[in-house]
Amino acid sequence: MSISQRIAQVHTQPGITAWVVATGLKGGVVMRGSIPGGSTDTTLAGQARCALLAELFDEGTKKYNRDELRNKLQAVGATITFIPKVGRIEFEVIALSEHIDATCELLTE
């Protein structure tokens, strides 16, 4: 089966579109995406603003600080990483399939 045949488009909350690709990964889920933000300025100052914004995303939630959130994610076998890019912040979540609901609940906190 070609990669294009394994891609399914999913619409969740208003404004969010996801593409799901089945892989051979057993017992795990990888979610990648991006959020518009930061600066489209490619100068050193613009890159610094993007890096700062990515760090702010990594500060935690209203309920959990950075360390508490990381500990809770680790307890369910998950991680999240934010990567600054020009004009957007990319994220990657890696989680155990059996705990994907708990992981998503923590991330939407």
PyMOL commands that place a pseudoatom at each C-alpha (Angstrom):
pseudoatom trace, name=CA, resn=MET, resi=1, chain=A, elem=C, hetatm=0, pos=[0.000, 0.000, 0.000]
pseudoatom trace, name=CA, resn=SER, resi=2, chain=A, elem=C, hetatm=0, pos=[1.435, 3.412, -0.968]
pseudoatom trace, name=CA, resn=ILE, resi=3, chain=A, elem=C, hetatm=0, pos=[1.855, 6.206, 1.564]
pseudoatom trace, name=CA, resn=SER, resi=4, chain=A, elem=C, hetatm=0, pos=[-0.942, 8.218, -0.049]
pseudoatom trace, name=CA, resn=GLN, resi=5, chain=A, elem=C, hetatm=0, pos=[-3.341, 5.327, 0.518]
pseudoatom trace, name=CA, resn=ARG, resi=6, chain=A, elem=C, hetatm=0, pos=[-2.441, 5.251, 4.237]
pseudoatom trace, name=CA, resn=ILE, resi=7, chain=A, elem=C, hetatm=0, pos=[-3.236, 8.932, 4.840]
pseudoatom trace, name=CA, resn=ALA, resi=8, chain=A, elem=C, hetatm=0, pos=[-6.624, 9.881, 6.271]
pseudoatom trace, name=CA, resn=GLN, resi=9, chain=A, elem=C, hetatm=0, pos=[-7.725, 13.466, 6.889]
pseudoatom trace, name=CA, resn=VAL, resi=10, chain=A, elem=C, hetatm=0, pos=[-9.443, 14.045, 10.236]
pseudoatom trace, name=CA, resn=HIS, resi=11, chain=A, elem=C, hetatm=0, pos=[-11.278, 17.185, 11.360]
pseudoatom trace, name=CA, resn=THR, resi=12, chain=A, elem=C, hetatm=0, pos=[-11.463, 17.620, 15.123]
pseudoatom trace, name=CA, resn=GLN, resi=13, chain=A, elem=C, hetatm=0, pos=[-12.152, 20.895, 16.893]
pseudoatom trace, name=CA, resn=PRO, resi=14, chain=A, elem=C, hetatm=0, pos=[-12.974, 23.930, 14.742]
pseudoatom trace, name=CA, resn=GLY, resi=15, chain=A, elem=C, hetatm=0, pos=[-9.813, 25.089, 13.017]
pseudoatom trace, name=CA, resn=ILE, resi=16, chain=A, elem=C, hetatm=0, pos=[-7.871, 21.870, 13.557]
pseudoatom trace, name=CA, resn=THR, resi=17, chain=A, elem=C, hetatm=0, pos=[-7.209, 19.477, 10.718]
pseudoatom trace, name=CA, resn=ALA, resi=18, chain=A, elem=C, hetatm=0, pos=[-5.053, 16.403, 11.177]
pseudoatom trace, name=CA, resn=TRP, resi=19, chain=A, elem=C, hetatm=0, pos=[-3.709, 13.824, 8.804]
pseudoatom trace, name=CA, resn=VAL, resi=20, chain=A, elem=C, hetatm=0, pos=[-3.343, 10.329, 10.181]
pseudoatom trace, name=CA, resn=VAL, resi=21, chain=A, elem=C, hetatm=0, pos=[-0.792, 7.958, 8.675]
pseudoatom trace, name=CA, resn=ALA, resi=22, chain=A, elem=C, hetatm=0, pos=[-0.686, 4.304, 9.643]
pseudoatom trace, name=CA, resn=THR, resi=23, chain=A, elem=C, hetatm=0, pos=[2.855, 3.060, 10.193]
pseudoatom trace, name=CA, resn=GLY, resi=24, chain=A, elem=C, hetatm=0, pos=[4.476, -0.136, 11.347]
pseudoatom trace, name=CA, resn=LEU, resi=25, chain=A, elem=C, hetatm=0, pos=[5.095, 1.323, 14.822]
pseudoatom trace, name=CA, resn=LYS, resi=26, chain=A, elem=C, hetatm=0, pos=[3.798, -1.110, 17.427]
pseudoatom trace, name=CA, resn=GLY, resi=27, chain=A, elem=C, hetatm=0, pos=[2.427, 0.216, 20.712]
pseudoatom trace, name=CA, resn=GLY, resi=28, chain=A, elem=C, hetatm=0, pos=[3.177, 3.873, 20.061]
pseudoatom trace, name=CA, resn=VAL, resi=29, chain=A, elem=C, hetatm=0, pos=[1.755, 7.041, 18.584]
pseudoatom trace, name=CA, resn=VAL, resi=30, chain=A, elem=C, hetatm=0, pos=[3.660, 10.023, 17.185]
pseudoatom trace, name=CA, resn=MET, resi=31, chain=A, elem=C, hetatm=0, pos=[1.794, 13.289, 16.699]
pseudoatom trace, name=CA, resn=ARG, resi=32, chain=A, elem=C, hetatm=0, pos=[3.443, 16.193, 14.884]
pseudoatom trace, name=CA, resn=GLY, resi=33, chain=A, elem=C, hetatm=0, pos=[2.047, 19.558, 14.045]
pseudoatom trace, name=CA, resn=SER, resi=34, chain=A, elem=C, hetatm=0, pos=[2.637, 23.270, 14.049]
pseudoatom trace, name=CA, resn=ILE, resi=35, chain=A, elem=C, hetatm=0, pos=[1.039, 26.368, 15.457]
pseudoatom trace, name=CA, resn=PRO, resi=36, chain=A, elem=C, hetatm=0, pos=[1.290, 29.707, 13.638]
pseudoatom trace, name=CA, resn=GLY, resi=37, chain=A, elem=C, hetatm=0, pos=[3.277, 32.173, 15.718]
pseudoatom trace, name=CA, resn=GLY, resi=38, chain=A, elem=C, hetatm=0, pos=[6.633, 33.667, 16.324]
pseudoatom trace, name=CA, resn=SER, resi=39, chain=A, elem=C, hetatm=0, pos=[8.271, 35.847, 13.758]
pseudoatom trace, name=CA, resn=THR, resi=40, chain=A, elem=C, hetatm=0, pos=[8.699, 35.552, 10.013]
pseudoatom trace, name=CA, resn=ASP, resi=41, chain=A, elem=C, hetatm=0, pos=[11.804, 37.692, 10.452]
pseudoatom trace, name=CA, resn=THR, resi=42, chain=A, elem=C, hetatm=0, pos=[14.814, 35.506, 9.586]
pseudoatom trace, name=CA, resn=THR, resi=43, chain=A, elem=C, hetatm=0, pos=[17.334, 37.800, 11.292]
pseudoatom trace, name=CA, resn=LEU, resi=44, chain=A, elem=C, hetatm=0, pos=[18.980, 36.740, 14.534]
pseudoatom trace, name=CA, resn=ALA, resi=45, chain=A, elem=C, hetatm=0, pos=[16.457, 38.842, 16.480]
pseudoatom trace, name=CA, resn=GLY, resi=46, chain=A, elem=C, hetatm=0, pos=[13.534, 37.138, 14.703]
pseudoatom trace, name=CA, resn=GLN, resi=47, chain=A, elem=C, hetatm=0, pos=[14.979, 33.705, 15.415]
pseudoatom trace, name=CA, resn=ALA, resi=48, chain=A, elem=C, hetatm=0, pos=[15.362, 34.679, 19.079]
pseudoatom trace, name=CA, resn=ARG, resi=49, chain=A, elem=C, hetatm=0, pos=[11.672, 35.662, 19.237]
pseudoatom trace, name=CA, resn=CYS, resi=50, chain=A, elem=C, hetatm=0, pos=[10.676, 32.273, 17.785]
pseudoatom trace, name=CA, resn=ALA, resi=51, chain=A, elem=C, hetatm=0, pos=[12.902, 30.474, 20.302]
pseudoatom trace, name=CA, resn=LEU, resi=52, chain=A, elem=C, hetatm=0, pos=[11.368, 32.491, 23.161]
pseudoatom trace, name=CA, resn=LEU, resi=53, chain=A, elem=C, hetatm=0, pos=[7.852, 31.623, 22.036]
pseudoatom trace, name=CA, resn=ALA, resi=54, chain=A, elem=C, hetatm=0, pos=[8.740, 27.914, 21.868]
pseudoatom trace, name=CA, resn=GLU, resi=55, chain=A, elem=C, hetatm=0, pos=[10.101, 28.139, 25.422]
pseudoatom trace, name=CA, resn=LEU, resi=56, chain=A, elem=C, hetatm=0, pos=[6.856, 29.755, 26.575]
pseudoatom trace, name=CA, resn=PHE, resi=57, chain=A, elem=C, hetatm=0, pos=[4.884, 26.816, 25.153]
pseudoatom trace, name=CA, resn=ASP, resi=58, chain=A, elem=C, hetatm=0, pos=[7.159, 24.566, 27.184]
pseudoatom trace, name=CA, resn=GLU, resi=59, chain=A, elem=C, hetatm=0, pos=[6.411, 26.345, 30.483]
pseudoatom trace, name=CA, resn=GLY, resi=60, chain=A, elem=C, hetatm=0, pos=[3.497, 24.072, 31.405]
pseudoatom trace, name=CA, resn=THR, resi=61, chain=A, elem=C, hetatm=0, pos=[-0.235, 24.682, 31.738]
pseudoatom trace, name=CA, resn=LYS, resi=62, chain=A, elem=C, hetatm=0, pos=[-2.528, 26.639, 34.052]
pseudoatom trace, name=CA, resn=LYS, resi=63, chain=A, elem=C, hetatm=0, pos=[-2.713, 23.592, 36.312]
pseudoatom trace, name=CA, resn=TYR, resi=64, chain=A, elem=C, hetatm=0, pos=[0.825, 22.139, 36.052]
pseudoatom trace, name=CA, resn=ASN, resi=65, chain=A, elem=C, hetatm=0, pos=[4.214, 23.809, 35.855]
pseudoatom trace, name=CA, resn=ARG, resi=66, chain=A, elem=C, hetatm=0, pos=[6.816, 22.509, 33.378]
pseudoatom trace, name=CA, resn=ASP, resi=67, chain=A, elem=C, hetatm=0, pos=[8.280, 19.872, 35.711]
pseudoatom trace, name=CA, resn=GLU, resi=68, chain=A, elem=C, hetatm=0, pos=[4.885, 18.636, 36.943]
pseudoatom trace, name=CA, resn=LEU, resi=69, chain=A, elem=C, hetatm=0, pos=[3.615, 18.297, 33.373]
pseudoatom trace, name=CA, resn=ARG, resi=70, chain=A, elem=C, hetatm=0, pos=[6.767, 16.490, 32.225]
pseudoatom trace, name=CA, resn=ASN, resi=71, chain=A, elem=C, hetatm=0, pos=[6.495, 14.100, 35.198]
pseudoatom trace, name=CA, resn=LYS, resi=72, chain=A, elem=C, hetatm=0, pos=[2.837, 13.377, 34.467]
pseudoatom trace, name=CA, resn=LEU, resi=73, chain=A, elem=C, hetatm=0, pos=[3.605, 12.782, 30.778]
pseudoatom trace, name=CA, resn=GLN, resi=74, chain=A, elem=C, hetatm=0, pos=[6.527, 10.533, 31.682]
pseudoatom trace, name=CA, resn=ALA, resi=75, chain=A, elem=C, hetatm=0, pos=[4.263, 8.544, 34.032]
pseudoatom trace, name=CA, resn=VAL, resi=76, chain=A, elem=C, hetatm=0, pos=[2.081, 7.604, 31.039]
pseudoatom trace, name=CA, resn=GLY, resi=77, chain=A, elem=C, hetatm=0, pos=[5.034, 7.032, 28.720]
pseudoatom trace, name=CA, resn=ALA, resi=78, chain=A, elem=C, hetatm=0, pos=[4.799, 10.289, 26.756]
pseudoatom trace, name=CA, resn=THR, resi=79, chain=A, elem=C, hetatm=0, pos=[6.977, 13.245, 25.798]
pseudoatom trace, name=CA, resn=ILE, resi=80, chain=A, elem=C, hetatm=0, pos=[6.370, 16.564, 24.081]
pseudoatom trace, name=CA, resn=THR, resi=81, chain=A, elem=C, hetatm=0, pos=[8.921, 18.715, 22.262]
pseudoatom trace, name=CA, resn=PHE, resi=82, chain=A, elem=C, hetatm=0, pos=[8.540, 22.236, 20.845]
pseudoatom trace, name=CA, resn=ILE, resi=83, chain=A, elem=C, hetatm=0, pos=[10.736, 23.358, 17.940]
pseudoatom trace, name=CA, resn=PRO, resi=84, chain=A, elem=C, hetatm=0, pos=[10.929, 27.022, 16.873]
pseudoatom trace, name=CA, resn=LYS, resi=85, chain=A, elem=C, hetatm=0, pos=[10.654, 27.633, 13.127]
pseudoatom trace, name=CA, resn=VAL, resi=86, chain=A, elem=C, hetatm=0, pos=[10.216, 30.789, 11.083]
pseudoatom trace, name=CA, resn=GLY, resi=87, chain=A, elem=C, hetatm=0, pos=[6.617, 31.939, 11.609]
pseudoatom trace, name=CA, resn=ARG, resi=88, chain=A, elem=C, hetatm=0, pos=[5.499, 28.851, 13.561]
pseudoatom trace, name=CA, resn=ILE, resi=89, chain=A, elem=C, hetatm=0, pos=[6.195, 26.551, 16.460]
pseudoatom trace, name=CA, resn=GLU, resi=90, chain=A, elem=C, hetatm=0, pos=[6.370, 22.853, 15.616]
pseudoatom trace, name=CA, resn=PHE, resi=91, chain=A, elem=C, hetatm=0, pos=[5.544, 20.227, 18.199]
pseudoatom trace, name=CA, resn=GLU, resi=92, chain=A, elem=C, hetatm=0, pos=[6.041, 16.497, 18.478]
pseudoatom trace, name=CA, resn=VAL, resi=93, chain=A, elem=C, hetatm=0, pos=[4.273, 14.220, 20.941]
pseudoatom trace, name=CA, resn=ILE, resi=94, chain=A, elem=C, hetatm=0, pos=[5.369, 10.618, 21.373]
pseudoatom trace, name=CA, resn=ALA, resi=95, chain=A, elem=C, hetatm=0, pos=[3.086, 8.417, 23.469]
pseudoatom trace, name=CA, resn=LEU, resi=96, chain=A, elem=C, hetatm=0, pos=[2.232, 4.836, 24.251]
pseudoatom trace, name=CA, resn=SER, resi=97, chain=A, elem=C, hetatm=0, pos=[-0.933, 3.769, 22.409]
pseudoatom trace, name=CA, resn=GLU, resi=98, chain=A, elem=C, hetatm=0, pos=[-2.518, 2.462, 25.585]
pseudoatom trace, name=CA, resn=HIS, resi=99, chain=A, elem=C, hetatm=0, pos=[-2.206, 5.889, 27.238]
pseudoatom trace, name=CA, resn=ILE, resi=100, chain=A, elem=C, hetatm=0, pos=[-3.053, 8.170, 24.314]
pseudoatom trace, name=CA, resn=ASP, resi=101, chain=A, elem=C, hetatm=0, pos=[-6.293, 9.385, 25.941]
pseudoatom trace, name=CA, resn=ALA, resi=102, chain=A, elem=C, hetatm=0, pos=[-4.486, 10.351, 29.171]
pseudoatom trace, name=CA, resn=THR, resi=103, chain=A, elem=C, hetatm=0, pos=[-1.726, 12.015, 27.142]
pseudoatom trace, name=CA, resn=CYS, resi=104, chain=A, elem=C, hetatm=0, pos=[-4.188, 14.096, 25.109]
pseudoatom trace, name=CA, resn=GLU, resi=105, chain=A, elem=C, hetatm=0, pos=[-6.055, 15.054, 28.260]
pseudoatom trace, name=CA, resn=LEU, resi=106, chain=A, elem=C, hetatm=0, pos=[-2.832, 16.360, 29.819]
pseudoatom trace, name=CA, resn=LEU, resi=107, chain=A, elem=C, hetatm=0, pos=[-1.900, 18.268, 26.660]
pseudoatom trace, name=CA, resn=THR, resi=108, chain=A, elem=C, hetatm=0, pos=[-5.279, 19.968, 26.337]
pseudoatom trace, name=CA, resn=GLU, resi=109, chain=A, elem=C, hetatm=0, pos=[-5.102, 21.088, 29.984]
for i in range(1, 109): cmd.bond("trace and resi %d" % i, "trace and resi %d" % (i + 1))
show_as sticks, trace
zoom trace
